[in-house]
Amino acid sequence: MNKPSEPGGDVVALYPASALQQRLTALVQNWPIDAALGPDAPPAYRATDVAALASDQDAQRTLISDEFDTPASVLRPPPGTSLAVALAGCRFADAPAAWLAVLWMRWLWQRNQFITIDDVAVRALVSEAETLFEGNATQFAMAAHRRRLVLLLADILGGNQRIVTASRYSPELILRALGVDGATLSALPGPLLDIGCGDASLVRYARNLGVEARGIDRDPTPPGERADWLGFDYGAARWSLITSHHGFSLFFRQADLAADHSAQDYARAYMRILSSLRVGGTFAYYPALPFIEKLLPSTYAVSYAPLPHDLAAAAQMTDDGLPNEACHVVRR
Ligand SMILES: C[S@@+](CC[C@H](N)C(=O)[O-])C[C@H]1O[C@@H](n2cnc3c(N)ncnc32)[C@H](O)[C@@H]1O
């Protein structure tokens, strides 16, 4: 029996993986323990910052103990979800080392939201956190820990030392940037999904208009739901409008630029998103992805909405040479 074909398989195949190197994995596996700390080393090496990360009262009381092995079930993410996203809701009481690793990952993402923290890197962080918890807090152990942590974080950062914080935007601005008007939103015949919803302001705004709306994010504010946009089950022929502002497509562009194996994962997820649209439904996102939109079959109609002038003047999307506009892909 033939395997059912992947939605958009042809497009994914046409979209070339820039490089299949697993740079981050190699870096994390081979980090040089004796390398000198560079000037860009993350500040987590300072004892005060490590302590601040563990400032939770429970954590402080029980910080040093030998009972901190992370249950194997915690380190097994559901299919399609990266370990980093799966662990994000973990509490200190569930698995202290995983909890601490999540704080370190947040620290990294606050520094640069595009950093990829793959499962191998997450396991290395968890294992380092276990070492911290299980060690005795002699000065020597703490110094050695801090040195390893700095190297680990610096290696995950790699050349990615730019600070690129994740901004939050108002629902009104998001709709203007996406070129979706309020009337279209209120008259939607079916549900809305916001991908990378952040603080879920657009979801709340749409619900206030009476629209059935959901949002997903790796680090959401309710009513947004925690999910990895690369692994989320978008369903089939389900959504009337899917939005993603400064979210999925921005990260797709970065993955493409970074010559990173994850660009193919983005291409696959992009096609799954499109096939989850109802007929007549729209995927509206900013910024556009001309390198993949031009490959779409005629079952999809592609159009572009330039950013309004005031938003274009403020936008910081000029470094990759691609047009600064939103895209609408409509399923015919
Ligand atoms: C620049 S913010 C934009 C938030 C929101 N769309 C807005 O316009 O205010 C990008 C969002 O993408 C989310 N994100 C990054 N990688 C993700 C992933 N793999 N899965 C789900 N969400 C992700 C981040 O947590 C962040 O909230």
The ligand as an ORCA input file, in Angstrom:
! r2SCAN-3c Opt
* xyz 0 1
  C       7.890     38.409     18.400
  S       6.780     37.387     19.355
  C       5.241     37.809     18.580
  C       4.053     37.593     19.473
  C       2.691     38.030     18.884
  N       2.351     37.340     17.658
  C       2.645     39.514     18.682
  O       2.665     39.966     17.520
  O       2.584     40.264     19.688
  C       7.134     35.722     18.747
  C       6.419     34.648     19.520
  O       6.713     33.366     18.928
  C       6.770     32.398     19.992
  N       7.494     31.189     19.522
  C       8.799     31.105     19.164
  N       9.099     29.847     18.781
  C       7.958     29.113     18.899
  C       7.626     27.759     18.648
  N       8.537     26.892     18.195
  N       6.364     27.347     18.863
  C       5.428     28.234     19.329
  N       5.679     29.532     19.582
  C       6.931     29.975     19.375
  C       7.472     33.150     21.112
  O       7.245     32.564     22.373
  C       6.851     34.544     20.988
  O       5.709     34.704     21.803
*
